[in-house]
Amino acid sequence: MATIQLQKVEKKFGELYAVKPMDLTIADGEFVSLLGPSGCGKTTTLRMISGLETVSGGMISLDGRNVTWRHPSDRNIAFVFQLYALYPHMNARQNISFPLQAEGMDKADIEKRVEEVVKLLRIETLLNTRPSKLSGGDKQRIALARALVRRPAAFLMDEPLGALDAEFRETMRAEIKRLHLNIHATTVYVTHDQIEAMAMSDRIVVMSAAEVQQVGTPAEVYYDPANLFVARFIGSPGMNLIEGHYGEGVIRLPGENGYPVPNGLRASIENAIGDGPAVVGFRPEAAEINAQGALTGNVYATDLHGAYTMLHVNLNENEIVHIRGDRTVSFPIGTQVRFNLNPEMVRFFHPETEKAIRQEGRP
Amino acid sequence: MSSISLQNITKDFPGVRALDNVSFDIQDGEFFVLLGPTGAGKTTTLRVIAGLTKQEGGSVSFDGQVTDSLTPADRDVAFVFQQYSLYPTMTVYENLAFPLRSPMRRTPEPEIRKKVEHVAQTLRITHLLDRKTARLSGGEMQRVSIGRAIVREPRVFLMDEPLSNLDAKLREALRVELQHLQKTQGNTTLFVTHDQIEALTMADRIAVMNHGRIIQIGTPNDIYDRPATTFVATLVGTPRINLFKAKRDNGSILIENSELHIPSTGNTPPQLLLGIRPEDVKPASNGRFSGQLILTEPLGVETILHIQSGGQTLLSLVPGMTHLMLNDTIRFNLVQDRLHYFSLQGKRLGDRI
């Protein structure tokens, strides 16, 4: 297996950056997602790693070997695309063995290899079927098997679940992750779906506007987003982000609300913004409805989700916050509610640089 | 606004029965959702109510009056579709005013202005009024489409997957707006979707459809807590409900191919299907069941645990990030009074077995 290293890798089309210079080291056996909205540069990054796209600058190494200008076929990397790209005239077994036949491997070895991946993916019953007769999930399994059978140094996957309906996506997500835990192949996974990235990855590279916004574990990007983009993009709904005004240890918020900044953070906030506008961020589950709560607003809508309830609360006419409660929570529209925030889960951001303001001495 | 009643509607397309004896009532001011997979008959039902499709049998009434002989225009319904049908060369203001300028209505200009401005304010699109609709984002266009539907106060709103073309964040935001609008204005609304989250979060009541038939009608809580069939049980809820074959075994229920014995109250059939929602599989250090943790999927607000017991895998949904390690043996309880029992054919057997 392989370590993948990107050093100042960039891609320009004319004067326009598709990917601004980025550094990234993916450890041997690691599962890393490139996550962001369409046009953020994630697929271009993946294509540069594969060699399907040339770089405009920087260096790509596989296991310490500079492959920046190597042909894709010299990189020993396998692809799984969103569209399965199976050969329609071959059955599943023939599709899986094809890459090995093309390499000229002898028949007995091919059979052994195919046997292995078939067992791993539990696709014994599909082998004699043509792609046109397979469900979307099964086609994706065959495409995975065909990639696996070559035992590549790394897997590159470009939205492999994008074409599946919700139900299959959930199942395949778990299957790919289990497969990864079994074979520990270095994997780079491109997706625009934050749930997929969170559920599957060891680390997530959040990208937007051709630029890396944050690299971190799922817990890091969720609890400690580096900036407002990451805070909004991760989570469903994203983090509540309320602009207020800092002064004398308190951030005054819309409505008649205020949030006292913990002592340890005051110096950081004063350094970053002095007296002035500051953004308070908290996840929906960091707020708790409580009759004696310090903050208040009026219920705008109540969503039942089966397992839980999402309350949407107006602080004033323009600011809505989302509060997650248990499934019995429900209020008529317009009800005044009070709530508290779990101070461990409150974050602060600079409204202009959009960057997180963290306690000094902490990353 | 109006109430709507469908009685025994049937509709055949060549070689297929699109609607099979569909009956339901929508109350005045109700947000009623038709939920089902592609081909369930949801859109055909909506078109029959609108008068765009003629049914073979049964009748549709508005406020107790049979409307079957009325043209779509005379039924006075307003549509919002998945594809926005705005006039691209007109401004947002002109698009919103258009339905009021119909020769049949002859609304005076000052009143048109008042209505358009009020609707724009409700939907937070006042700042867009002078813009051409071709220059709007998808979310803005859909707001204008909704605005054009509500500006003229029809008897009923018919919405066919209006949020499906929007990205996830926008869908979330508009879902909340739509729900707020409907609740505060009391519009009778029929909303068609294949998305269970849209149905659960917005509906007063949901009708689940499949293969041209109504499978179950109920409040979101009814549908989620007491699904009438395994089809309904698996259609709503993410991650999906755990569903296992089980059998009677010495006064308890044994999940096949596992060691999970669940107390039974006595009238258990010899074989059945057992449904357990993932949030009702609760890890606890002194839990009565045990299994091996084979996969975790951290989603941020919660984590999905895959727990293997014998040959079966249960999904469990727990709050926050977990510190449990892969391959740990973990103990758990099942919330006994939230288990779901179905016959092998998939019909709900009652709340206690």
Interface residues (C-beta under 8 A of the other chain):
Chain A: P37 A166 E167 E170 R173 A174 K177 R178 L181 D193 I195 M198 A199 M200 P218 A219 Y222 R232 I234 G235 S236 P237 G238 R283 P284 E285 Y300 A301 D303 L304 H305 G306 A307 M310 H312 I320 R324 I333
Chain B: D167 A168 K169 E172 R175 V176 Q179 H180 K183 T184 I197 L200 T201 M202 P220 N221 Y224 T234 V236 G237 T238 P239 R240 R277 P278 E279 I294 L295 E297 P298 L299 G300 V301 I304 H306 L317 P319 G320 M321 L326
